[in-house]
Amino acid sequence: MNQAVNQAVNRVVNRVVNTEWTLHEAAESLVATLVEEACERNADLARLAARLESGTSTRLHDWLDHLGGPVDPGRLSECGYIEGHGTRPGVWRHPGAQLPAIVPQRGRAVALRVDDSAAFAAAHASDRGVEGAPLSGLRRAVVSDGSGVALSGVERRSWACGVQPESFDGERSARAYAAWRLWAERPRTWDGADAVERLVGTAERMTELIGADLAGSYALEIERRYWQRRNTAAVLQHARQDRLGLGWGNNDHHTFRSGRAAFYPLMRVFGALGFRLRERFYAGAEAGWGAQVLEHPGNGGVIFADVDLAPAEVEIDFAGGALAPREELGTVGLWCALHGESILVAGMHHLEGQFDFDRLRDDLALLGVGHMRPFSDFAHLRQAFTEAEHWPVPRERLARLTAAGLLDAAKAEEFAANGAPGSHLENLARRGGFKGFNQTNVSATMRATDPRRYQGAFNR
């Protein structure tokens, strides 16, 4: 292992930050004012906001990467924004809130985060071209500048660029493409902890080629594509969003499930890609699971990593070392035993996007997609899974589980005939700039997604 990468991995695995996330309503109000003023000045932006609501079940706020406008830096500071926080001078970001960056300037700008700036330009019939190199830290397509308000779609892979598109020379473009291929073309049919351990080297090589910001971003982009191919709700919602050239720019976090033996190698993979540990979730005796939240300081990507836990393990740093084997399978362990590791053949358990919560639930219902019962229903945070996508389970997996006494024979036959619950799309709405998650009620939904207990969609 490269020494610099080794040190980075050790920092990630050993340093856990438990944060008490709070509301930042003054900062959110400032953002809302800037957006409202921009919509009043630019008719194209106002029309897009309306199309987002009707066509994608999202709000304009769910897509914001950064805003520009005549803002007093003192006001930004009062609201908790910090100049140059993880980015370039002149760009203000809020370290404790889920809110867009702000650039104090004379001209106004509204930049939406998208997966593909060229697709965004095409969807909005723009002939202005795209600034920045493919796979770079920032690409931008300005599609309108009516009344001095620039509307653009940006691919954000690194905050090191600030708000300026990044150019690549030939060598860096080749290195970026090579790093992308390493993750996109890796074998996914391997299984188990040893296979996850091999990925540490892949992640290290990607970081050596292109840096942690881009390597981490590439990995999440590729994982979203793989997950989408296996989930009908995702295919339907992505199609709605892509009509406006958006992709999954409204992603909130990416959830991976791991067997206990593979969990520490998985943490090392994410560490090699530049992710840092955030808060931990414990349910222990209540639900038999735990989760480690990770965030990438360079690109903002967020990961939720689930694993089975024993009651006695709720007090330990379970991301910091190997977990001892257990003779039973909890919700997460059984899911991985049925389908494989999330980082390998199974893909993510779910992608959580930011939406207009009620509207998405109603609109997807018209397309035949139901929702499970909400597990967060607060003014500042609402969350619910779509009904699970059932995946076929190989009979050899079922045979191993029943032979080991880990799965009832009748349930194994049910899974053989009908498949077992696999992945979801998660519907989320945030308010007040709240950046955290719901510790208590998420335990109930973990039990509800256990393949042995899954009941399907909830009808209001």
N, C-alpha and C positions, 0 to 999 in steps of 0.2 A: 504494500500500500504506500503510495506517495506520502511523505511526511506531513505536508501541509494538509492533505485530505484526512490523514489519520488524526491529526490534532482537531480538525473541524468535527469529525465524527465523534471523538471523545467529548468535545464540548457539548454537542447536541445530546448525547446519551446521558451525560452526567448533570446537566443543568436544567432544572425544571422551574418554570415560572408559573406560580398560581396567582391568577389575576382576578380581582373582584371587578367585573365589568359593571359600569353604571350608565345611566342615561345622560345624554348631552343635548338637551332640547334647544338650548340657545344656539349651539353650533348647527343643529339641523334646521332651525328657523332661518339662520343666515343663508344656508344652502338653498332653502326653499325660496327665499326672496330673490336670490341671483337667478334661479331657474325661471321664476315667474316673470321677472323683468326681461329675460332673454326671450321667452315665448311671446311676450307682448310686442317685441321689436321684430322678430323673425317669423313670418307666417309659415315658412317651411318647417321650422321647429315645432310650432304649435300644431300643425297638421300631423307631424310625426308622433307627437305626444298622444294625440287622439287615436292614431292608428295602432300605437303600442297597446293601448287599453283594449280596443275592440278586437285587434288581430292576434295579440300575443298574451293577453291577460296579465300584462305588466304595466308598471308606471315608468315614466321617464327617469325617475330617481333610481330605479333598480339597475340602470345601465351606466350611471355616471362614473367616468374615470377622473376627469378634472374639469374645473370651471375657471374661466377668466373674467375679470371685470374690475370696476373701480371700487375696490374694497380697502378700507383702512387697515393697515397691518396691526395697529393697536387693537382693533376690534377682533381680528383673527386670533391674536394672542389671548384676549379675554375669553374667547370661546374654547380655548384649549389647543388651537392649532400651533404648530411649531415650524418655523422656516427651515427648510433644508433637512427635515427629519427623514433620514434614509434616502435622500434624493439631492438634487442640486439646489444651490441658493436661488431664492426667488420663487420657489415652489413650496407651498405650505401644506403640511399634512397633519392629520389628527391622530396621535398614537393610541388613543383610547376609544375611538369611535369608528363605526362602519360608515364613513362619509367620504365623499370625493376630495381630492386635492384641490386647492384653490391657488390661482396665480393673480396677485394684484397687478392690474394693468389698465390702460385706458380703454382698449378694445375689449369686447365681450366674446367669450368662447364657451361652447358647450361640447365636450368630447365624450362620446359614448364608447364604452369598452366593447369590442367585438372580437370575434375569432379570426376574421379575415377582412382586412380593410379593402381589398380589391372587390370582394363580394359585396361589401357595403356600398362602395362606389357604384357598382353595376346596378344594385337594387334601387338606387336613387338616381339613376340615369345621369351620373356625373361624368363629365369629360375632363376633369381637372387632373386625373392621374393619381398615383399613390406615391407618397414620400416615404423613404426608408427602405432598407433591404429586407427581402423575405427572411423570416426567422430571426430578425434582429430584435433588440430590446424594445423598440417602439417604431411602428409604422402608422401612417396617418393618411386618411382620405378625407379632405374637406369637400363637402357636397353642397354647401350653401353658405353665403355670407351676407344675407339680406339685412339691411339696416345696421351694418357694423357688427353683426353677431355671427361668428364663424361656427358652423355646425360640422362636426367631423366624427368619423369612426376610427378608433385607434386600437391596434393590437398592442397590448401591454405585456411585455415579458420581463421588464426590468425597470426599476425606478431610478437606476443610475443615470438614465438618459434625461431625467426630468420630463419635460413635455416636448422635447425636440426629437424628430425622427433620427434614427441611427443608420449610418451608411456602413457597408462592409466592403473591404477589398476582396480580391479573388480568393486569397488564402483563408480569410476568416469565413467567407461564404462556404468554402469547401469544408472547413472544420465544423461549421454549424450543421451542414447537411449530414456529415459523418456522425455527429452526435445524435441527431434526430434518428438516423437509421439504426443506431445501436439499440435504442429503446423500442422503436417501431417494429424492428425485424427480429427481436429476440424470441427464442422459443417459449411459448406459453404453456405447452402441454406438460412440461416438467412439473413435479409436485413435491410438496413437503419442505421442511426446513432447509435441507441441503440445497434445493433449487433456489430458495430465496437467498441463501448465503452467496450463491454464485452471482446474484444480481448486484451485490455490493461492488464487485469489480467493474461491472457494467456502469454503475452510477459514478464510480471514481473516474473511469475513463471519459465519460461524458463531461464531467466537471473539469478535467484536465484539458479537454479539447476546447470548451467554449465558456467556461465559468459557471458558477453555481446558479446564478440568476436564470440564465437561459436553460441550463440543464434541467433544473427543477420545473420550469415552465413547460418545456417540451414533454417531460414525463406526464404531467397532468393533462396536457392537451391530448396526448395519445391515449391515456386512460379513459378520458371522456368519450373518445371515438369508439373505443372497444366496448365500453359499457353500453353506449347508445345502440349499437348493433344488436344487443341482446335484450332490449327492453322496448316494448311497444309504446308505452306512454312517452318514453324519451323520443322515439322516432316521430310520433305525432306532434309533440310540442316543439321539437327542433324544427320540423317543417314549417310550423307557424312562425317561428322566430326567424327562420332563414329567408322567408319571403321578404323580409326587410333587411337581409344581409347581416344578421346579428350573431348567429351561432349561439354558443353558450356564454356570451359575455356577461350574463347575469348570474354566473355560478357563485355560490356562497361557500360551500365546502365539499370535499370529496371524502367519502367514507369507505374504508377498506376493512375487511374482516380477516383475522389471522388466527391460525391455530397457535396454541401456547408455545410449541417448540420453535415455530417460525417467527414469533413476535419480536424477539430481540434482533435477529437478522433483519427483519423488516425495518426496525428503528434505525439500524445501521445504514440500510439502503437510503432511507429518507434523509438521514444525517449527511451522507455523502453527496446528496443532491442539494444540500444547503438549508434544509428545514430545521427549525428550532422548536424545542418543546415548549408548550404553553400549559394550560391547566390540565389536570387529570380529573376523570370522572370515576367514581367508585359506586358500585351497587352491592358487590360482595354477596352476603347472605340473602339480600333482598331479591336480586335477579341473577346472581352468579356471573357478573361481567364487570369489565372496566374498560375505559377508553382513554387514550392519550390524544390530546389535541396538539397539532403542530402547525406552525405558521412559517412561511418563508419571508425573512426580512427584506429580501431583495426584490421579490416579485409579488408578494402579498398572498400567494396561494395558501389555502388552509386545508388541512387533512384531519380527519377524525378516524382514529385507528382503534378498532374494537377487538377485545380478547376475553376469553373466559377467565374468571378469577375465583379463587377459593375465599371463604369468609375471612380467613386469617391474613389474606394478602392485601386487604384494603388499605393498610397502613404503610405499605412498602412502595418504593419507587419501582413500579413493575416494568417501566420502560428501560431501566438501567442495567438489566442483567437477565440471564436466562431464567425462565420459569420452570419449576420442577414439573415432571409429568403428573397427570391426574388419571384416575381410573374411570372417570365419568366425563360426559360431554354436556356442556351447557349450550345455550342458544347459539353462540358464535362458533364453538367447536363443532357442533353438529352440522351447522351450515357449511363450514369448511370441509368437513368429512364427506358431505354429500356432493359438494360442487367444486371443491378445490380452493386454493388460496386466492384471495382477491387480487393480489399483485401478479398472479399467474393466470391459470385457465379460467377462473370464475369471473374475473373483473370486479369492479366496485360493487358493493352492496347497494349504494345509492349515490346520486349526485343531488345536492340540495341547491336549488335556485331561488332567487328572490322574485316574488310575484305579487300580484293583487290576489290575496289569498282566496277570498270568496269567489272572485271571478274565474280564477283558474279551476276551482273545484266544479263550478257550474259549466264552464266551457268544455272541460275534458269529459264531463258526464255526457254531454251531447255527442261526443265522439266514442262513447262506450267505455270510458275509463273511469272507474270509481276511486274513491278515497277511503282510507282507513280513518278511524276516529282520531281527531286532533290530539296530540300529546302535549302541545303548548297552545294555550288560548288566552294570552294576555294582551293588554293594549300595546306593549312594546315588542312582543314576540308571539308569532303564531306558526305552528308547524304541524304538518300531517303528511303521511306517506300516501302515494297512490297505491292501489291494490297491487299485490306482488305479481311479478311475471313468473309463471311456473316454468321450471326448466326440467328436461328429462334427466334422470339420474342413472348412470351406468350400473347394470346389475352387479358387476364385480365389486363396486363400492358398497352396495347394499348387502351383498353376501359377507364382506369383511366385517361390516358393522354388526350384523346379526350374529355372526360367529363369535364375535368378541363380547356379545351381550350388551352392546351399546345402543341397539335399536330393536324395538319390538318387531316380531315377524309380521304381524298384521299391518303395522305402519309401514314396514318395508315394502309389502305388497301394494299398499296404497300409493307409495311413491313410485314404484315400478310402473304402475298403471297410469297414474295421473301426473307424475312429476312432483317436484317439491318447490316451495316458494324460493325464488331466487332474488331478483333485484327490484328496486323501486326508483321512482322519481320522487323527490321530496319537495313539497310545497311550503315555502317559508315567506313570511312577511316580517320585516323589522321596522321599528319606529324609534325615534329618539336617539338615533345613532348607536343603538345597543349592539354590542359586538359579541356577546357571550351566548351561552346555551342554557337550557333548562335542565338542571341537575336532577330534580326530583321526578318529574313526570316522564322523563325519557326512559326510566327503568320499566315503567308499565308498557311502553311501546316495544321495548326489547323483548319482554315476555310475549307480547302479542305477535311478534315476527318470528318466534321460535317455530321451525317447521312442524313440530309436533302439536302446536297449539293454534296455528294460523286459522283465522275464521273468515278472511276475505274483507270485502269492502264494507264500509259503514254508511248506511243511508240516513241522512239527517231527518 
